[in-house]
């Protein structure tokens, strides 16, 4: 058995209640490593693709990686993967916190959930023993309530749970780990809801080994020193991810008023990391095995948005419930974040859907009667709070928004789709590619739809990280040009996507030197991969998921940016600039080895050892 792994996976059949262990050959682990890459391989090998994402036939996979539980910085991650309810293509969402390492200690590298329970259940995994328990009393509770109830007897247990949004099959439903860490994107909470799986509880004492303990101890010292010497790590510790708000407003990175305005410094000042720190922060919080501690714990003492001490919003949420809605009240963002956490809603998709509604309300496409009497004028957070609840419970107008902005626009009709910023059905995160053209290409080519975490483009294009030891890079990139961006995106994908197979936080991928991460990986697993072999694993990861999507009908016609992102802004860091889509795609396709249909070429599939996928794509 390869070291670093627990050595077994858990297969749970929710239909008949059985729980059985299975193993994967070391050769497969070395080739696909873990996390979402291994999940994609397992799905292609074992399950039909022509299934409804909310049917019992669609499996839900929860996967760790070989570095999880090792104690190395940032190795708290796990990924949840399946065919996504929101998009109908490959879906995955990574999460930090405590669940991943605890699952490893409980004896498993991952969980595969099949079928559908007739009644609500909770999966309990305690030191290698897995059982399904009745969860009827938990059904209907929010994530905070369910977590507290499941930890009442033993607070050291780690909980993964859904809220009312998942139970009501919202296609933007999230899955929460211990209240403050979320797998939010692509609607995976709805899959748990469809399977009647309310929660998973884990606790364990197993320690996974390392191939070379002394080698690992030395590289751990190096990693800690690199974190301590990193300005990025210091900024994240002081201000959290919302440190991006001020700088992003200067550079044109921050979307405003549903992507129609280029700058508003009053908004960024009131919603920034320093403002959160000054007014509402009570302490910083860290995921397991992380010396950075970028998470925010906040409290709003009084006013209409009073909030008990608890997990605070990330930058993305300050965008979707702040700048996107023309709301400058950070206390309201904190409250909206808490409601989404409790109900189990992805804050990016939820906020984007509400921004769409506000724009259509302003245009008169939506009337007051159609939106249940709510005054959806820009910035009116008094109307947003009840609307969040309506979305989670599919009540009234909330049912229109409960599946995200794309599904809502299709239901509303007219020119509503022109107001949605998405790629392949997934709303874009809060980074504007009109200011950074590489992000536009990364959005088009991300395998789960518009995404800032399936690659390392954000860090490289904006100058926060550089890896010349891995591939050719310029010293500085101009954001508002498409020249030289295809190669940057290609290389940043091959390296950045590894975060979800190694299961290491993307911030630590940005902070640590690649040779440090590789040395730690080899010390833990004994695989002794070279940097070229590691990048090849990243290529294989991306190509495998692209092939998955090709088999579902994704082609070159889907690699597009929406109309709004191809409409230049009049002000801000991206003023007058839009990505040159034709240039970006033509250069990228050639580098990536895609044919004119957008399929990986046969020789590329052979080169990466994906002959079974080649046979299916070229059958």
C-alpha positions, 0 to 999 in steps of 0.5 A, a space after each residue: 500500500 502506498 504511504 500517505 493513504 488510509 488504504 481503503 475507500 467506503 462504498 455506501 448503498 443508501 438504497 439497501 443500507 449497506 456499507 462496504 470497503 474497497 481498495 484501489 491499486 497503487 498504480 492507479 493512485 500514482 497515476 490519478 493521485 486522489 481528490 477530484 481526479 481520482 473521482 473522475 476516473 472512478 465515475 468514468 469507469 463505474 457509472 453511466 453518464 446519461 443519468 439525471 444528477 438528482 436520480 439515485 443512479 448518480 453517485 456522490 464522491 467525497 475524496 481526500 488526497 495523499 497529503 491530507 492528514 499529514 500535518 503539512 500546511 494547507 492539507 485540510 482539503 477534500 473534494 466532493 464530486 459528481 455530475 452536477 445538478 446545476 450544470 449537468 456536466 462534471 461537478 466538483 467543489 473543494 472544501 477546507 476545515 476539519 472533515 478531510 483529515 478526520 475522514 483519513 483518521 477514521 480510516 478512509 481515503 474517500 466515500 462513494 455514495 450510491 442509491 437513495 435512502 427511503 428515509 432521512 439518514 446520517 452516515 456515521 464513520 467512527 474508527 473504520 466502522 460505518 453505519 447509517 442512522 435514522 435522521 428524521 429528527 434532523 430533517 428540516 433543521 439548518 446546518 448550524 442546528 444539525 451540526 450542534 445536535 450531531 456534536 452534542 455528545 462529542 464535540 470532537 466529531 466532525 460534521 458534513 451536513 446540508 440545510 433546507 436548500 439541499 433538502 428542497 433540491 435547490 440546484 445551488 445548494 451547498 454542503 457545510 463542514 462544521 458551520 464555517 467551511 463549504 462545498 458551495 459550487 455546482 449544487 452538490 447539496 441537492 444530491 445529498 438532499 435527493 439521496 435523503 442523506 442529511 449529514 455525515 459524522 466522522 471521528 478517528 484515531 488512525 495515523 497514516 504513515 510517511 514513506 520517509 519521516 526524516 525527509 518529511 520533517 525537513 521539508 516541513 521546516 522549509 514550508 513553515 519558513 516559507 509561510 512565515 516569510 510570505 507577504 501574501 500569507 501575512 495579508 491573508 492572516 490579517 485581512 482574510 480573502 477580502 484583502 482582495 477588495 481594495 486592490 481589486 477595485 483599483 485594478 478592475 477585478 471587482 464586478 459591480 451592479 451585476 457586472 455593469 459598472 467598472 469602479 466604486 471606491 465607496 463600496 470597496 472601502 466599506 466592504 474591505 478586509 480592513 473595514 471588516 477587521 476594524 468593525 466586526 472581526 473577533 478573531 482569525 480562524 484556521 483550517 486544520 494544519 494551516 499556519 496562515 489562518 485566513 478565515 474570519 470569525 465575526 460578530 455584529 453587536 446591534 442593528 437590523 443585521 445583528 449576528 452572533 459570533 460566527 464564520 464571516 464572509 469571504 471576498 466572493 460573498 462580499 462581492 455577490 452580496 455587496 458590490 454586485 447588489 450595490 450594497 455598502 453595508 458590511 453588516 448586511 453582507 455578514 448577515 446574508 452570509 450567515 443565512 446562506 450558511 444556515 440554509 446551505 446555499 452557495 453565496 456566489 450563485 445565490 447572490 448572482 441570482 439576486 443581482 439578476 432579479 434586481 436588474 430585471 426589477 429595475 428594467 421593469 421585466 419583473 414587477 412587484 407582484 411577481 417578486 412577492 411584493 419585495 422592493 428589489 431596488 439596488 442595495 435594499 438588503 431589507 428585501 434580500 434577507 427574506 428572499 434568501 429564505 424564500 430561495 432555500 425553501 422554494 417559496 414564491 419568487 424564491 422558487 424561480 431563483 432556487 436553481 441559480 441565475 441561468 435557470 432563473 433567466 430561462 424561466 423569466 425569458 425575454 432578454 434576461 439571459 443577456 444579464 447573466 454572467 456564466 460559463 457552461 451554466 455556472 455563474 462566474 466568481 467575483 473576478 472580472 476578465 475584462 481587466 484580466 484576459 487570462 481569467 476570461 480564457 480560464 473561465 471558458 476552459 474550466 471543466 466545471 464552468 466559470 471558476 477561479 479555483 480550477 487553475 492558478 491563473 488568478 495568482 499568476 496573472 495578477 502577480 501574486 505568484 510566479 513559478 519560472 522553475 516550472 515553466 516559462 513566464 514573463 516577469 510581469 503580465 498586463 491584465 488588459 491584453 490577450 497576448 501571451 495569455 494562452 500559454 499562461 493559462 495552460 501552464 497555470 491549469 496544469 499546476 493549479 488543478 493539482 490542488 484538488 487532487 493533492 488536496 492542498 489549499 490553493 492559497 498554499 499552492 500560491 505561497 509555497 515553492 513548487 519544489 517544496 510541495 513536490 518534496 513533501 508529496 514525495 516524502 509522504 507517498 514515496 512516489 518520487 515524481 519529478 516536477 515534469 511528472 507532477 505537471 503531467 498529472 495535472 494535464 491528465 486531470 484536466 484532460 480526463 474531466 474535459 473528456 467526461 464533459 465531451 461525452 456529455 455533449 460539451 464541444 467548442 461551441 460551449 467554450 464561450 464568454 457571455 455577452 456581458 463580459 464582451 461588452 466594454 466598461 466605461 470606467 475602472 481598471 478594465 475600461 475599454 477592454 474585452 478579451 480577444 476570444 478568438 486569439 485566446 482560444 486558437 492559441 490555447 487549443 493548439 497548446 492543449 491538444 484539442 481538435 476543432 470540436 474541442 475534443 482532446 486529440 487521440 495522440 494527446 490521450 495516448 500520451 497521457 495514458 488515457 486510452 480507455 477515454 480515447 476509445 470512448 471519445 472516438 468510438 
